[in-house]
Amino acid sequence: MNRFNLVNASLNPVLFSLYRNYMYLRYKDTKDYSQGEIIHEKSKKHLLYLSNSLKTHSKYFQFDNSNKFKINTHEFANPIGLASGFDKNCELFVPMSYVFGLVTVGTVLKNENLGNVQKPKEGIKRLIVDSKNETIINSQGYPSQGLDYIVDQLKRNHKNRNKKSKLILSFSGISKSQSVDDLLTNSEEIIQATHEYVDGYEDSRSSPNTEFNKLIQTNEITSSLMSILNSHAPTKLKLLKVAPYSSIEPSNNDISKKLKTVQKFYESGGDMVVLNNSLSIDVKKTYNISNFNNKNGGLSGNPLFPYTEKLVESVHNNFEKLPIIACGGITNGNKAWTLLNKGASLFEIYSGITFYGLRLIIEINNTLETKLANDSIDTFLEKHHNKTI
């Protein structure tokens, strides 16, 4: 089968389902990595193999400029982005730039990090893919090849990417020292080393899979990180990734804390917020899973959608002119349309393509085009979101 046919095959729901089934039959847990992680790495190689074909046939995903739009001075080839975590080490951003309007790589750390401990052969995993519920539960803990590897990938490949797609680097300055000073110093080094290769940065402190993150989600650190970004990357897009509310009916305190964080980010010159990250859950209690490496894990995928909807509506009602990237549980175009009407401007997916493949991007774009009717995304945002277009 040639590459063109492989692209077509990847967009066929029946063939993609057969491909997924084959991968889960073919690859099992190893001593160091769980099945889901191994399949992810094997799938990355397949996507790299398709790189030239995805470039040639990018019109499948980015159409004839009909879904191109602009927010302030920033133009996007289409409103669908790839969420952070899929391409942790900047190895896939070139082919993905011909599929998505926004590609977020990372989360990048300064030093190489193996992530949280697991022993899959002994039944202790840090990532579980639940196909029945279309969800992923993970407690990977920022596995990263480190800054030197990332910079090498960016230097070698950034000229080959689709410049119409925004390349966003998700970063975290956390280290083994768990020092705030090191957090800020490491963040500064990451930004200084990468700013000429990317279009923007995502501040990633909201992942529930690292205990230190719970201590650094403060307005003071938000101000400090924004100061670093404004100094070393003043023209780049600045994004803040925000965790979901802890429950679908959040307390007033939970709402207040989230809105204060967003306000500090916005007042400091932030451009967009990504709503939301994975949801922290008690894995055994929620899903009766005993073979997990931590008591708590991050839940993503289909069950996260109501939390995304809730947070998008809440933030938009309080910050009407702040562009929102909705992320979490978006598995079809109707969900994207719902979020667009709640206040989102763009969308990011990850778990959705794990279960549906790249055809999900086409389905979302087609649905939005149909629902918008005579409107473009530009005019819709201008009329409904009070954005400056």
C-alpha positions in Angstrom: 0.0 0.0 0.0 1.5 3.3 -1.0 1.5 6.4 1.2 -1.4 8.1 -0.5 -3.5 5.0 0.1 -2.3 4.9 3.7 -3.6 8.5 4.2 -6.9 7.5 2.8 -7.0 4.4 4.9 -6.3 6.4 8.1 -9.4 8.5 7.3 -11.7 5.4 6.9 -13.4 4.6 10.2 -13.6 0.8 9.5 -9.9 0.6 8.5 -8.8 2.7 11.4 -10.8 0.5 13.8 -9.0 -2.6 12.3 -5.7 -0.8 12.7 -6.3 0.0 16.4 -7.4 -3.6 17.0 -4.3 -4.9 15.3 -2.0 -2.6 17.4 -3.6 -3.8 20.7 -3.3 -7.4 19.7 0.3 -7.0 18.4 1.8 -5.0 21.3 1.6 -5.8 25.0 3.2 -4.4 28.2 6.9 -4.6 28.6 9.1 -4.4 31.6 9.3 -0.6 31.4 6.4 0.6 29.4 2.7 0.0 29.4 0.8 -1.1 26.3 -0.7 2.3 25.6 2.7 4.0 25.7 4.2 1.4 23.3 1.4 1.7 20.9 1.7 5.5 21.0 5.4 5.3 20.0 4.7 2.8 17.2 1.9 5.0 15.9 4.3 8.0 15.9 6.6 6.1 13.6 3.7 5.5 11.2 2.7 9.1 11.2 6.3 10.1 10.4 6.3 7.7 7.5 3.2 9.5 6.2 4.8 12.9 6.7 5.3 13.8 3.0 1.8 12.5 2.1 0.1 14.5 4.8 1.9 17.6 3.5 0.8 16.8 -0.1 -2.8 16.2 0.9 -3.1 18.8 3.6 -6.3 20.0 1.9 -8.1 17.1 3.5 -7.7 18.8 6.8 -7.1 22.5 6.0 -9.5 22.8 3.1 -9.3 25.7 0.6 -8.9 28.4 3.2 -12.6 28.3 4.0 -11.9 27.5 7.6 -9.0 29.9 8.0 -9.6 32.7 10.5 -7.9 35.3 12.6 -7.9 36.3 16.2 -6.4 39.7 16.7 -3.2 39.6 14.6 -2.9 35.8 14.7 -4.1 33.8 11.7 -5.0 30.1 12.0 -5.3 27.6 9.1 -8.1 25.9 10.9 -9.6 25.9 14.4 -8.5 22.5 15.4 -5.3 22.1 17.5 -3.2 19.2 18.8 -3.0 19.2 22.6 0.2 19.0 24.5 1.3 15.5 25.5 0.8 13.8 22.1 4.2 15.1 20.8 6.2 15.3 24.0 9.6 15.6 22.4 9.0 17.6 19.3 9.3 14.6 16.9 5.9 14.9 15.1 5.3 18.6 14.7 6.2 18.7 11.0 3.6 16.2 9.7 1.1 17.5 12.3 1.5 21.1 11.1 -0.2 20.0 7.8 -3.1 18.6 9.7 -3.8 21.0 12.6 -4.2 24.7 12.7 -2.3 24.7 16.1 0.3 22.2 17.3 1.3 22.1 20.9 4.5 20.2 21.6 5.8 19.1 25.0 5.6 19.5 27.9 9.3 20.3 27.7 11.5 20.2 30.8 15.1 21.5 31.1 16.6 18.1 32.1 15.8 14.6 30.9 13.1 13.1 33.1 11.9 9.5 33.0 8.6 10.4 34.7 6.7 8.5 37.4 7.8 5.0 38.2 5.9 2.0 36.8 6.3 -1.7 36.6 3.9 -2.9 33.8 5.1 -6.6 33.9 4.3 -6.6 37.6 0.9 -5.0 36.9 1.7 -1.4 38.0 1.0 1.1 35.2 1.1 4.8 34.8 -1.2 5.0 31.7 -4.4 3.0 31.0 -6.4 3.3 27.8 -10.1 2.5 28.4 -11.6 2.1 24.9 -15.0 1.2 26.2 -15.4 4.6 27.9 -13.2 6.4 25.4 -10.9 7.7 28.1 -7.3 7.7 29.1 -6.1 7.7 32.7 -2.5 8.7 33.2 0.1 9.5 35.9 3.2 9.7 33.6 4.7 12.7 35.5 6.3 14.7 32.6 8.5 12.2 30.8 10.8 14.3 28.7 14.0 13.9 26.7 15.1 17.3 28.0 15.9 20.7 26.5 19.0 19.8 24.5 17.1 17.1 22.6 14.1 19.4 22.0 16.3 22.2 20.7 18.1 19.8 18.3 14.7 18.6 17.0 13.5 22.2 16.5 16.7 23.3 14.7 16.7 20.3 12.3 13.0 20.3 11.4 11.4 23.7 12.0 12.0 24.9 8.4 10.0 21.9 7.0 6.8 22.6 9.0 3.7 24.3 7.7 4.2 28.0 8.7 0.4 28.5 8.5 0.0 26.3 11.6 1.0 27.8 14.9 3.7 25.9 16.8 3.2 26.2 20.6 5.8 24.9 23.1 4.4 23.7 26.4 7.0 24.1 29.1 7.6 23.4 32.8 10.5 24.5 34.9 10.0 21.9 37.5 13.0 19.9 38.7 14.0 17.4 41.4 14.9 20.2 43.7 11.2 21.3 43.8 12.5 24.9 44.2 10.5 27.9 43.0 13.8 29.6 42.1 14.8 26.7 40.0 11.4 26.6 38.4 11.7 30.2 37.2 15.4 29.8 36.2 14.7 26.6 34.2 11.6 28.2 32.5 13.7 31.2 31.5 16.4 28.9 30.0 13.8 26.9 28.0 12.3 30.1 26.6 15.6 31.6 25.7 16.7 28.4 23.9 13.6 27.9 21.8 12.0 31.3 21.1 13.3 31.6 17.5 11.7 28.3 16.5 8.2 28.5 17.9 5.1 30.8 17.6 4.2 30.7 21.3 4.3 29.1 24.7 1.9 27.3 27.0 2.5 27.6 30.7 1.9 24.0 32.0 1.4 24.0 35.7 -2.0 22.4 35.9 -1.2 18.7 35.2 -2.5 16.7 38.2 0.3 14.1 37.7 3.0 15.9 39.5 2.6 16.8 43.2 4.8 19.9 43.0 2.3 21.5 40.5 -0.3 21.8 43.3 2.1 24.1 45.2 3.0 26.4 42.2 -0.4 27.3 40.9 -0.3 30.8 42.5 -0.8 34.3 41.1 2.7 35.2 42.1 4.3 32.5 40.0 1.9 33.4 37.2 3.2 37.0 37.3 6.8 35.8 37.4 6.4 33.5 34.4 4.6 36.1 32.4 7.4 38.6 33.2 9.9 36.1 31.8 7.8 35.5 28.7 7.3 39.2 28.1 11.0 39.8 28.4 12.3 37.0 26.2 9.4 36.3 23.9 7.4 39.5 23.7 6.0 38.9 20.2 5.0 35.2 20.8 1.6 33.9 21.7 1.2 33.3 25.5 -1.1 30.5 26.6 -2.1 29.3 30.1 -3.4 25.8 30.6 -6.0 25.6 33.3 -7.2 22.6 35.2 -10.9 21.7 35.2 -13.1 22.4 38.2 -12.8 19.7 40.8 -16.5 18.8 40.4 -19.2 19.4 37.8 -20.9 21.6 40.4 -17.9 23.6 41.7 -17.8 25.4 44.9 -17.7 29.2 45.0 -14.1 29.0 46.2 -13.2 26.7 43.3 -14.7 29.1 40.8 -13.1 32.1 42.5 -9.6 30.6 42.5 -9.8 29.7 38.8 -11.1 33.1 37.7 -8.4 34.9 39.8 -5.7 32.9 38.1 -7.1 33.7 34.6 -7.4 37.4 35.6 -3.8 37.6 36.7 -2.6 35.9 33.5 -4.8 38.2 31.3 -3.7 41.4 33.1 -0.1 40.3 32.7 -0.4 40.2 28.9 -1.7 36.6 28.3 -3.2 35.9 24.9 -5.2 32.7 25.3 -6.3 30.2 27.8 -6.5 26.4 27.3 -9.5 25.0 29.1 -8.8 22.4 30.4 -6.2 19.9 31.5 -7.0 16.4 32.7 -9.1 15.9 35.8 -7.6 14.5 38.9 -9.5 11.4 40.1 -9.1 8.7 42.7 -8.4 5.9 40.2 -9.4 2.9 42.3 -12.5 4.6 43.7 -13.7 6.0 40.4 -12.9 3.1 38.0 -12.1 0.3 40.4 -8.6 0.0 38.9 -6.1 -1.4 41.4 -3.0 -1.7 39.1 -2.2 2.0 38.9 1.1 3.6 40.1 -0.6 6.4 42.1 -3.7 6.8 44.1 -4.7 9.7 41.8 -4.4 10.0 38.1 -5.4 12.4 35.3 -8.6 11.6 33.5 -9.0 12.7 29.9 -11.3 11.8 27.0 -15.0 11.5 26.7 -16.0 11.9 30.4 -14.1 15.2 30.6 -16.5 17.0 28.2 -19.0 18.3 30.8 -16.1 19.8 32.8 -14.8 21.5 29.6 -18.2 22.9 28.8 -18.6 24.2 32.4 -15.2 25.9 32.5 -15.4 27.4 29.0 -18.8 29.0 29.8 -17.6 30.3 33.2 -14.4 31.9 31.9 -16.1 33.4 28.8 -18.8 35.0 30.9 -16.1 36.7 33.0 -13.6 37.5 30.2 -15.5 38.0 27.0 -12.6 39.2 24.9 -10.1 36.5 26.1 -9.8 33.8 23.4 -10.4 30.3 24.7 -9.0 27.1 23.4 -11.4 24.3 24.5 -9.7 21.0 25.3 -11.1 17.9 26.8 -13.6 15.3 25.6 -14.1 16.7 22.1 -14.9 13.6 20.1 -17.2 15.0 17.4 -18.1 18.2 15.6 -21.3 18.7 17.5 -19.3 19.0 20.8 -17.0 21.5 19.1 -20.1 23.5 18.0 -21.5 23.5 21.5 -18.2 24.8 22.9 -18.0 27.5 20.2 -21.4 28.8 21.3 -20.3 28.6 25.0 -17.4 30.9 24.3 -14.5 28.9 22.8 -12.6 30.2 19.7 -10.4 27.1 19.0 -10.3 23.5 20.0 -7.6 21.0 21.0 -7.8 17.3 20.8 -5.7 14.3 21.8 -7.7 11.4 23.2 -10.2 11.9 20.4 -7.7 11.0 17.7 -6.6 8.0 19.8 -10.1 6.6 19.4 -11.2 8.0 16.1 -8.0 8.8 14.1 -7.3 11.8 12.0 -10.7 11.7 10.4 -11.9 13.5 13.6 -10.3 16.7 12.4 -12.2 16.5 9.1 -15.5 15.7 10.9 -15.2 18.6 13.2 -14.3 21.0 10.4 -17.2 19.8 8.2 -19.7 20.1 11.1 -18.5 23.6 11.9 -18.8 24.7 8.3 -22.3 23.3 8.1 -23.4 24.8 11.4 -21.9 28.2 10.5 -23.9 28.3 7.3 -23.3 31.7 5.8 -21.0 32.8 8.6 -17.2 32.3 8.7 -15.5 31.6 12.0 -14.2 35.2 11.8 -17.7 36.7 11.6 -19.1 34.3 14.1 -16.5 35.2 16.7 -17.0 38.9 16.0 -20.7 38.7 16.5 -20.9 36.3 19.4 -17.7 36.6 21.3 -17.0 40.3 21.1 -13.5 39.5 19.8 -11.4 42.1 18.0 -11.0 40.6 14.6 
